[in-house]
Amino acid sequence: IAAYFGYKGLWEQLAQSYGIAHKAITWDKKIPYVGSKQVSWTLNVNLDDIPEEHQWAIPVLALLDEMEMLDLGIEQDLNETNTQDSGFTIVDKGLDTAGTISHRFYQVPRGVEAYNRISTALTAYKMALDNPKVMKLMRTNALDFAIKITQDTQGDFTTDGAPYAIKWALEKFGGKLVVQYKKYPLLMIWNYTRAMHMAGLGPGQSESTREEKIIGRRMVRNLLMHTTML
């Protein structure tokens, strides 16, 4: 986002966006005690909880929700694999317990993803709305820009959004654990490649405009700088 708009105003907007995310993200029963039968330990994202003064955020979040990109998605929950009975009581109980533990642990990264995705989308959307000249240069609009930024930085880990190679591996080897944790490295490689191509620094002919090349070079610089600092 900083590659497009600079750092001025970015941190303030990002902090505000995290605050909006905090309003929308909740856990059922608020405090899920270990062993409690009153809760399912399920994270919820409720757009109706967003305050009136932040209603500008609804269009982009509603679209992300429709695309199943507000968090990692229920389909990624490994508890979903433990739905069939084996016919052996002790085995079924073991699978059920393991699935419950997996589900509860999984809500933590779901929460992290939800915070990061919502805050990223809202920051990109608000800064795009405030900088229509940049959107004109990029030949896009604020809504499409925010969705694209979210996909590029946070990843589209839905089944439909997975690369063909990952879909093939899932079908070929029959287990999502094979590639479950390989998607993010692929995403980062793609980000570097796309940024370098946009900047006209990589192999092949770049069709980027002069303004896009400037943004691409900022993007490469920022990626390298943030990675080095971390």
C-alpha positions in Angstrom: 0.0 0.0 0.0 2.9 2.3 0.8 4.3 1.8 -2.7 1.1 3.4 -4.1 0.4 6.1 -1.6 3.6 6.6 0.5 3.9 6.2 4.3 2.3 9.5 5.1 -1.1 8.8 6.8 -0.6 5.0 6.3 0.1 4.1 9.9 -2.8 6.2 11.2 -5.2 4.6 8.8 -3.9 1.1 9.5 -4.4 1.7 13.2 -8.0 2.8 12.6 -8.6 -0.2 10.4 -7.5 -2.6 13.1 -9.9 -0.8 15.5 -12.7 -1.4 13.0 -11.7 -5.1 12.7 -11.8 -5.4 16.5 -15.4 -4.2 16.5 -16.4 -6.9 13.9 -14.5 -9.9 15.3 -15.8 -11.8 18.2 -15.7 -15.2 19.9 -18.9 -17.0 20.8 -19.6 -16.5 24.5 -16.6 -14.2 24.6 -14.5 -16.3 27.0 -14.2 -20.0 25.8 -13.1 -21.8 28.9 -11.3 -25.2 28.5 -13.8 -28.0 28.7 -16.8 -25.8 28.6 -19.8 -27.2 26.8 -21.4 -23.8 26.4 -19.1 -22.7 23.6 -17.8 -24.0 20.3 -14.6 -21.9 20.3 -15.7 -20.5 16.9 -14.5 -17.1 15.7 -17.2 -14.9 14.2 -17.0 -11.8 11.9 -20.2 -9.8 12.1 -20.3 -6.7 9.9 -23.4 -5.5 11.7 -21.2 -4.6 14.7 -19.3 -2.0 12.7 -20.1 1.5 14.1 -22.2 4.0 12.1 -19.3 6.3 11.5 -17.4 3.6 9.7 -20.1 2.4 7.3 -17.8 3.4 4.4 -16.1 0.1 5.2 -19.1 -2.1 4.5 -18.8 -2.4 0.6 -15.3 -3.9 0.6 -15.9 -6.1 3.6 -19.2 -7.4 2.2 -17.5 -8.3 -1.0 -14.6 -10.0 0.8 -17.2 -12.0 2.8 -18.9 -13.0 -0.4 -15.6 -14.2 -1.7 -14.9 -16.1 1.6 -11.8 -14.1 2.1 -12.4 -12.4 5.5 -10.4 -15.1 7.2 -8.8 -18.4 6.3 -12.2 -20.0 5.9 -13.9 -23.0 7.5 -12.7 -25.3 4.7 -9.2 -25.0 6.0 -10.2 -26.3 9.5 -8.6 -29.7 9.8 -11.6 -30.7 12.1 -13.6 -31.0 8.8 -11.6 -34.2 8.0 -12.9 -36.0 11.0 -16.5 -36.4 10.0 -16.8 -40.1 9.2 -17.4 -42.9 11.7 -14.8 -45.7 11.5 -17.1 -48.2 13.3 -14.8 -48.5 16.3 -15.9 -46.5 19.3 -12.5 -45.8 20.7 -11.1 -44.7 17.3 -14.1 -42.4 16.7 -13.7 -40.9 20.2 -10.0 -40.3 19.5 -10.7 -38.7 16.2 -13.4 -36.5 17.7 -11.2 -35.3 20.5 -8.3 -34.6 18.0 -10.7 -32.8 15.7 -12.0 -30.7 18.6 -8.5 -29.7 19.7 -7.5 -29.0 16.1 -10.7 -26.8 15.7 -10.0 -24.8 18.9 -6.3 -24.2 18.1 -7.3 -23.3 14.5 -9.4 -20.4 15.7 -6.3 -18.5 16.8 -4.8 -18.2 13.2 -8.3 -17.6 11.9 -8.4 -14.6 14.3 -5.0 -13.3 13.2 -6.0 -13.7 9.5 -9.3 -11.9 10.1 -7.6 -8.9 11.8 -4.9 -8.7 9.1 -7.2 -9.1 6.1 -9.9 -6.7 7.3 -7.3 -4.0 8.3 -5.4 -4.4 5.0 -8.5 -4.2 2.9 -9.9 -1.2 4.8 -6.6 0.7 4.7 -6.2 0.1 0.9 -9.8 1.0 0.3 -9.8 4.2 2.4 -6.5 5.5 0.9 -7.7 4.7 -2.6 -10.9 6.7 -2.0 -8.7 9.6 -0.7 -6.4 9.4 -3.7 -8.5 9.1 -6.9 -5.6 10.4 -9.0 -3.6 7.2 -8.2 -6.6 5.0 -9.1 -6.8 6.8 -12.4 -3.1 6.2 -13.1 -3.6 2.5 -12.2 -6.7 2.3 -14.3 -8.8 0.8 -11.5 -11.2 1.8 -8.8 -11.0 1.8 -5.0 -13.1 -1.4 -4.5 -11.2 -3.5 -7.0 -7.9 -2.1 -5.8 -8.6 -3.1 -2.2 -9.6 -6.6 -3.1 -6.5 -7.0 -5.3 -4.2 -5.7 -2.5 -5.8 -8.1 0.0 -5.3 -11.1 -2.4 -1.7 -10.1 -3.1 -0.6 -9.5 0.4 -2.8 -11.9 2.5 -3.4 -14.6 -0.1 -6.6 -16.2 -1.5 -6.5 -19.5 0.3 -10.0 -20.6 -0.7 -10.4 -23.8 -2.8 -11.3 -21.7 -5.9 -8.3 -19.4 -5.3 -5.7 -22.0 -4.9 -3.1 -22.4 -7.7 -3.7 -25.4 -10.0 -0.5 -27.1 -8.8 -1.9 -27.1 -5.2 -5.3 -28.5 -6.4 -3.5 -31.2 -8.3 -1.4 -32.2 -5.2 -4.5 -32.3 -3.0 -6.2 -34.7 -5.5 -3.1 -36.7 -6.2 -1.9 -37.3 -2.7 -5.2 -37.0 -0.9 -4.2 -34.9 2.0 -4.4 -31.1 2.6 -1.4 -31.3 5.0 0.9 -31.9 2.0 0.5 -28.3 0.8 -1.4 -26.6 3.7 1.6 -24.6 4.8 3.2 -24.0 1.4 0.8 -21.4 0.1 2.3 -18.4 1.9 5.9 -18.9 0.5 4.4 -19.2 -3.0 2.5 -16.0 -2.4 5.7 -14.2 -1.3 7.6 -15.5 -4.4 4.8 -14.2 -6.6 4.8 -10.8 -4.9 8.5 -10.3 -5.5 8.2 -11.5 -9.1 5.2 -9.3 -9.8 6.8 -6.3 -8.2 10.0 -6.7 -10.3 8.1 -7.2 -13.5 5.9 -4.1 -12.8 9.1 -2.2 -12.1 10.7 -3.4 -15.4 13.5 -5.1 -13.5 12.9 -8.7 -14.3 13.2 -10.8 -17.5 10.7 -10.2 -20.2 9.1 -7.1 -21.6 7.2 -5.0 -19.0 4.1 -3.3 -20.3 4.0 -1.0 -17.2 3.6 2.7 -17.7 6.2 5.1 -16.3 4.1 5.7 -13.1 3.5 2.0 -12.7 7.3 1.3 -12.9 7.9 3.9 -10.2 5.3 2.2 -8.0 6.9 -1.2 -8.8 10.3 -0.1 -7.8 8.9 1.3 -4.5 7.2 -2.1 -4.0 10.5 -4.0 -4.5 12.3 -1.6 -2.2 9.6 -1.9 0.5 9.5 -5.7 0.3 13.3 -6.0 0.7 13.3 -3.3 3.5 10.6 -4.9 5.5 12.0 -8.4 5.1 15.5 -7.3 6.1 14.1 -5.4 9.2 12.1 -8.4 10.3 
